[in-house]
Amino acid sequence: MTDVAVIGASMTTFGQREAWIRELLAEAGSACLDDAGVAPQELEHLYVANMASGEFEGQTGVPNALVQDLAATPAYTQRVDQTSASGGAGIYAAWQSVASGASEMTLLVGGEKMTHRTTGESTDIIASLTHPVEYKHGVTLPSFAGLTARHYLERFDAPRESLARVAVKNHENGALNPHAQFQTEIDVETALESPMIADPLRLYDFCPVTDGAAALLFCPAERVREYADSYAVVSGVAGATDTHVVHERADPTTMGAVVESGEAAFEMAGLGPDDVDVAELHDMFTILEFLQMEGLGFAPKGEAWREMEAGTTELDGELPVNTSGGLKSKGHPLGATGVAQGYEIYRQVTGNAGERTVDAEVGLACNVGGFGNCVTTTIVEAR
């Protein structure tokens, strides 16, 4: 298999955008090509990570449209839909296309346009990814999160404030990210006094509805010097799937697909959790940051909240987590999220993340679909 390098990355500003999905994707894709100094005509494969442009916007066929919008014909194109893990699955697909030798230059663009819909409409669209029986009975992802958070806090004697501190940390990081939807800091009191959504989770335990897009450009590592002096390689990437029916899982505080994908990605990279310098985790709800830290081996079972309390996951900690602001502050445009996670760890390991840059050579991104239904874990290393 060919070693695969990331040679370009971009993301739009996340938030409430006037642009529609085609415009967002073209904005990110064009900026990514410019970042690497690659002409559109050099593209051989183009993947678009998107969950629900048809449902949100009535727009399908976006990959074909993007090839035209970028003037990249006759590049092969394909949509990648793995619900909210579409971006991570897109990284896997793009890596495969280059590693297999099928493509010498592959662009991945992920995006979603959501904010023109009401919160209720967006919740219904997203809830459609759950099992029909659970969906029929009104079991949404926020309700799963609330039940899991309550169980975790009680089982592991964790203080409610520990979840609020996840939100506070990620807002602090987001304040340093010019692309983030929320660029303001909050305090623990504000988080704890915000409206209750799914007991014990409150408003600031949830990510927002977001418009945005992000892009990554991949090529064989042997060709990277044609385009850049510094770059990153995808040293590990793996996906895994858990049960579609969430209530059938043996332990609600264990995300099995996170464990499996993480172990496989570490094995592929020849690394372990202690080798990771920076991580982007899928904090759609604050409790998920704890569950993923434990599933990936960054903390023992039931101990992630203690790492939070100790400052381990702060920008100046031993393992900075969600330096971008995470989904909580940066935003969560479904199809773009996993790609934006890749953008962040690429910028971090190449030393180009602005004020939030940390000392990192190995970065990990964990992108989750549904409530742990499907997961892709990616590891990149500086070269």
Secondary structure, DSSP 8 states (H G I E B T S, - for coil): ---EEEEEEEE---BS-SS-HHHHHHHHHHHHHHHHT--GGG-SEEEEE-S-HHHHHS---HHHHHHHHTT-TT-EEEEE--GGGHHHHHHHHHHHHHHTTS-SSEEEEEEE--TTS-HHHHHHHHHTTS-HHHHHTT--HHHHHHHHHHHHHHHTT--HHHHHHHHHHHHHHHTT-TT-S------HHHHHHS-EEETTEEGGGB--B-BEEEEEEEEEGGGGGGT-SS-EEEEEEEEEE--SSGGGSS-TT--HHHHHHHHHHHHHHT--GGG-SEEE---SBHHHHHHHHHHTTSS-TT-HHHHHHHTTTSTTSSS-B-TT-HHHHH-B-HHHHHHHHHHHHHHHHTT--GGG--S-SEEEEEEEETTTTEEEEEEEEE-
